[in-house]
Amino acid sequence: MGGAGGNAPMLGHGGAGGAGGSDANGFGGYGGAGGSGGWLQGSGGSGGAGGVGDTAGGLGGNAGNGGWLQGNGGTGGAGGSATGANGIGGFGGHGGKGAWLHGNGGTGGTGGDATGAGGHGGSGGDAGTAGVFGNGGHGGQGGSAFLGTGGNGGNSGNSGIIGDGGNGGDGGAGLVGGRGADGGNVKLLGGGGAGGTGGAGSGPVGVGGAGGKGGGTGIFAHGGAGGTGGAGSGTGAGGAGGDGGVGGLFGGGGRGGDAGSGAAPANGGRGGDAVFIGNGGNGGNGSGGGNGGSGGFAGPLGHSGAHGLP
């Protein structure tokens, strides 16, 4: 296991965590945790990368949090790769939280790849949440597994009182692509985060992963767009598009995500609804003969969204 990064006392950034060791016949070592930023000002340190393993890759280390007054959360460490048959890539580490008053959440670490037959890519790390003023972090991307199942994207971070929600992590590629994660929500003022893109399918009948849903919003904002589905390969279907996020009292719904391209039917995502003043989001387009997503409902003062194309 990698060593933890040091904490900064008052001013300065936290140290990065060390990388985990590799194991050719077993499990990769865990990445070390990142150190916290100084309480007055400073960002959290990055988590260490997980080690490569035959059976499973090591988990990425969690990132350090930003200081109390100002500072961003650190980036989570990447999960280690798995090299053996039916191996599992390590999960990405969590992004650090933003400083309590002013700071953005950190990005989640990337999931580890699985390179052997029947493997499963590691899930992306979850993003850090924001402080009172700040944007939520983005989820980490899932690891790929071209001879197996791609990892799912990591969860996005929610915003503070004022700020945008983070984007959901993208799914990893595979015979079955991983799912994109949902976008982050907003407490008061800001836009919902976009859903992550589904992972692409691989091989002669590769199926794309579904896109994530868009994040919902606070009072004065629009819903986030749904994520695009991953592309299929060969005779496989693309992934379904994610639904758009719901708008706030004074904002429209997010657009539904388009389905990924493919030879078999996949449906577009539904547009997000508007609550009061605002238009419903448009539906996403289908692919391969699939249906377009329906438009979101309008609020009392607005128009409904358009239906997506087939």
C-alpha positions in Angstrom: 0.0 0.0 0.0 1.2 3.4 -0.9 1.9 5.9 1.9 -0.4 8.8 2.8 0.5 12.3 1.8 1.1 14.9 4.5 -1.4 17.5 5.7 -0.7 21.2 5.3 -1.2 23.0 8.7 -2.4 26.5 7.7 -1.2 27.5 4.2 -0.3 25.1 1.4 -1.5 22.1 -0.4 -1.7 18.5 0.9 0.8 16.0 -0.3 0.0 13.3 -2.8 -0.4 9.7 -1.8 2.0 7.1 -2.9 1.3 4.4 -5.5 0.5 0.9 -4.5 2.8 -2.0 -5.4 2.2 -4.5 -8.2 1.6 -8.2 -7.8 1.9 -10.5 -10.8 0.0 -13.3 -9.1 -2.6 -11.6 -6.9 -4.0 -8.3 -5.9 -2.4 -4.9 -6.6 -1.7 -2.7 -3.6 -3.9 0.2 -2.6 -2.9 3.8 -3.4 -2.2 6.1 -0.5 -4.6 8.8 0.6 -3.8 12.4 -0.3 -3.2 15.0 2.5 -5.5 17.8 3.4 -4.9 21.4 2.4 -4.1 24.1 5.0 -7.1 25.3 7.0 -6.8 28.9 5.8 -6.0 28.2 2.2 -4.9 25.1 0.3 -6.0 22.3 -1.9 -6.1 18.6 -1.1 -3.5 16.3 -2.4 -4.1 13.7 -5.0 -4.7 10.1 -4.1 -2.1 7.5 -5.1 -2.6 5.1 -8.0 -3.5 1.5 -7.3 -1.0 -1.2 -8.2 -1.3 -3.6 -11.1 -2.6 -7.1 -10.2 -3.3 -10.4 -11.9 -6.6 -11.1 -10.0 -7.6 -7.5 -9.3 -6.0 -4.1 -9.5 -5.5 -2.1 -6.4 -7.9 0.6 -5.4 -6.9 4.2 -6.1 -6.3 6.3 -3.0 -8.8 8.9 -1.8 -7.9 12.5 -2.4 -7.4 15.0 0.4 -10.0 17.7 1.2 -9.5 21.4 0.7 -8.8 23.6 3.6 -11.6 25.1 5.8 -11.7 28.6 4.2 -10.5 28.2 0.6 -9.2 25.3 -1.5 -10.3 22.7 -3.9 -10.5 19.0 -3.2 -7.8 16.8 -4.7 -8.1 14.3 -7.5 -8.7 10.6 -6.6 -6.1 8.1 -7.5 -6.5 5.9 -10.6 -7.4 2.2 -10.0 -4.8 -0.4 -10.9 -5.2 -2.6 -14.0 -6.0 -6.3 -13.8 -4.1 -8.5 -16.2 -5.5 -12.0 -15.7 -8.6 -13.7 -17.0 -11.8 -12.6 -15.2 -9.8 -10.0 -13.5 -11.3 -6.8 -11.9 -9.8 -3.4 -12.4 -9.4 -1.4 -9.3 -11.9 1.3 -8.4 -10.8 4.9 -8.7 -10.3 6.8 -5.5 -12.8 9.5 -4.3 -12.2 13.1 -5.1 -11.7 15.4 -2.1 -14.3 17.8 -0.8 -13.9 21.4 -1.5 -13.2 23.8 1.4 -16.2 24.5 3.6 -16.6 28.1 2.5 -15.1 28.3 -1.0 -13.9 25.4 -3.0 -14.7 23.0 -5.8 -15.0 19.3 -5.3 -12.3 17.1 -6.7 -12.5 14.8 -9.6 -12.9 11.1 -9.0 -10.1 8.8 -10.1 -10.2 6.7 -13.2 -11.1 3.0 -12.8 -8.5 0.4 -13.7 -8.6 -1.5 -17.0 -9.1 -5.2 -17.2 -7.1 -6.7 -20.1 -7.9 -10.4 -19.7 -10.8 -12.4 -21.1 -14.0 -12.0 -19.1 -12.6 -9.1 -17.1 -14.5 -6.2 -15.6 -13.2 -2.6 -15.7 -13.1 -0.8 -12.4 -15.7 1.8 -11.6 -14.6 5.4 -11.7 -14.2 7.2 -8.4 -16.9 9.4 -6.9 -16.4 13.1 -7.1 -16.1 15.4 -4.1 -18.8 17.8 -3.1 -18.3 21.5 -3.1 -18.2 24.0 -0.3 -20.8 26.7 0.3 -19.5 28.5 -2.9 -18.2 26.1 -5.5 -18.9 23.5 -8.2 -19.2 19.8 -7.6 -16.5 17.6 -8.9 -16.7 15.4 -12.0 -17.0 11.6 -11.6 -14.1 9.4 -12.7 -14.2 7.4 -15.9 -14.8 3.7 -15.7 -12.0 1.4 -16.8 -12.2 -0.5 -20.1 -12.4 -4.2 -20.7 -12.4 -5.0 -24.4 -12.9 -8.7 -23.7 -15.4 -8.2 -20.9 -17.6 -5.5 -19.2 -16.6 -1.9 -19.0 -16.7 -0.2 -15.6 -19.3 2.3 -14.7 -18.6 6.0 -14.4 -18.1 7.5 -10.9 -20.8 9.6 -9.2 -20.7 13.3 -9.7 -20.4 15.8 -6.9 -23.2 18.1 -5.8 -22.6 21.9 -5.8 -22.7 24.3 -2.9 -25.3 27.0 -2.3 -24.0 28.7 -5.4 -22.4 26.6 -8.1 -22.9 24.0 -10.8 -23.3 20.3 -10.2 -20.5 18.2 -11.5 -20.7 15.9 -14.5 -21.2 12.2 -14.1 -18.3 10.0 -15.0 -18.2 8.3 -18.4 -18.5 4.5 -18.7 -15.7 2.4 -19.8 -15.6 0.5 -23.1 -16.1 -3.3 -23.3 -18.1 -6.1 -24.9 -20.8 -4.5 -22.8 -20.0 -0.8 -22.2 -20.2 0.7 -18.7 -23.0 3.0 -17.7 -22.5 6.8 -17.5 -23.2 8.2 -14.1 -25.8 10.8 -13.3 -25.0 14.5 -13.1 -24.8 16.4 -9.8 -27.5 18.4 -8.2 -27.6 22.1 -7.2 -28.8 23.5 -3.9 -29.8 27.0 -5.0 -28.1 28.8 -7.8 -26.5 27.0 -10.7 -27.0 24.4 -13.4 -27.3 20.7 -12.9 -24.4 18.6 -14.1 -24.6 16.6 -17.3 -24.9 12.9 -17.3 -21.9 10.8 -18.2 -21.5 9.2 -21.6 -22.0 5.4 -21.8 -19.0 3.3 -22.7 -18.6 2.1 -26.3 -19.2 -1.5 -27.2 -16.5 -3.6 -28.6 -16.3 -6.8 -30.7 -18.7 -8.3 -33.2 -21.8 -7.8 -31.0 -20.7 -5.0 -28.7 -23.4 -3.2 -26.7 -23.0 0.4 -25.7 -23.6 1.5 -22.2 -26.5 3.8 -21.2 -25.9 7.5 -20.7 -26.5 9.0 -17.2 -29.3 11.3 -16.2 -28.8 15.0 -16.0 -28.7 16.6 -12.5 -31.6 18.6 -11.0 -31.2 22.2 -10.2 -31.8 24.7 -7.5 -34.3 27.6 -7.8 -32.6 29.7 -10.5 -31.1 27.2 -13.0 -31.6 24.7 -15.8 -31.5 21.0 -15.5 -28.4 19.2 -16.8 -28.4 17.4 -20.1 -28.7 13.6 -20.2 -25.6 11.7 -21.2 -25.2 10.2 -24.7 -25.3 6.5 -25.0 -22.2 4.6 -25.9 -21.8 3.4 -29.5 -22.4 -0.2 -30.3 -20.2 -2.3 -32.5 -20.9 -4.9 -35.2 -24.5 -6.0 -34.8 -24.8 -4.6 -31.3 -27.1 -1.8 -30.1 -26.0 1.5 -28.9 -26.7 2.6 -25.3 -29.9 4.4 -24.4 -29.6 8.2 -23.9 -30.0 9.5 -20.3 -32.9 11.6 -19.2 -32.6 15.3 -18.9 -32.6 16.9 -15.4 -35.5 18.7 -13.9 -35.4 22.5 -14.0 -35.7 24.8 -11.0 -38.5 27.3 -10.3 -37.0 29.7 -12.8 -35.3 27.4 -15.4 -36.0 24.9 -18.1 -35.5 21.1 -18.1 -32.4 19.6 -19.5 -32.2 18.0 -22.9 -32.4 14.2 -23.1 -29.3 12.4 -24.3 -29.1 10.9 -27.7 -28.8 7.1 -28.1 -25.5 5.8 -29.1 -25.1 4.6 -32.7 -25.6 1.0 -33.4 -27.2 -1.7 -35.6 -30.0 -2.5 -33.2 -32.7 -0.2 -31.7 -31.8 2.1 -28.8 -34.0 4.9 -27.4 -33.2 8.5 -26.8 -33.5 10.0 -23.3 -36.6 11.9 -22.1 -36.4 15.7 -21.7 -36.4 17.1 -18.2 -39.5 18.8 -16.9 -39.8 22.5 -16.0 -41.4 23.3 -12.6 -42.7 26.9 -13.0 -41.1 29.4 -15.4 -39.3 27.5 -18.1 -39.6 25.2 -21.0 -39.4 21.4 -20.9 -36.3 19.9 -22.3 -36.2 18.3 -25.8 -36.0 14.6 -26.0 -32.9 12.9 -27.3 -32.7 11.1 -30.6 -33.0 7.3 -31.0 -30.7 5.1 -33.1 -31.0 1.9 -35.1 -34.7 2.2 -35.3 -35.2 3.1 -31.7 -37.6 5.7 -30.4 -36.7 9.3 -29.7 -37.3 10.5 -26.2 -40.4 12.4 -25.3 -40.1 16.1 -24.5 -40.3 17.3 -21.0 -43.4 18.9 -19.5 -43.6 22.7 -19.3 -44.2 24.7 -16.2 -47.3 27.0 -16.0 -45.3 29.6 -17.9 -43.4 27.8 -20.7 -43.6 25.3 -23.6 -43.2 21.6 -23.6 -40.1 20.1 -25.1 -40.0 18.6 -28.6 -40.0 14.9 -29.1 -36.7 13.4 -30.2 -36.2 11.9 -33.7 -36.2 8.1 -34.1 
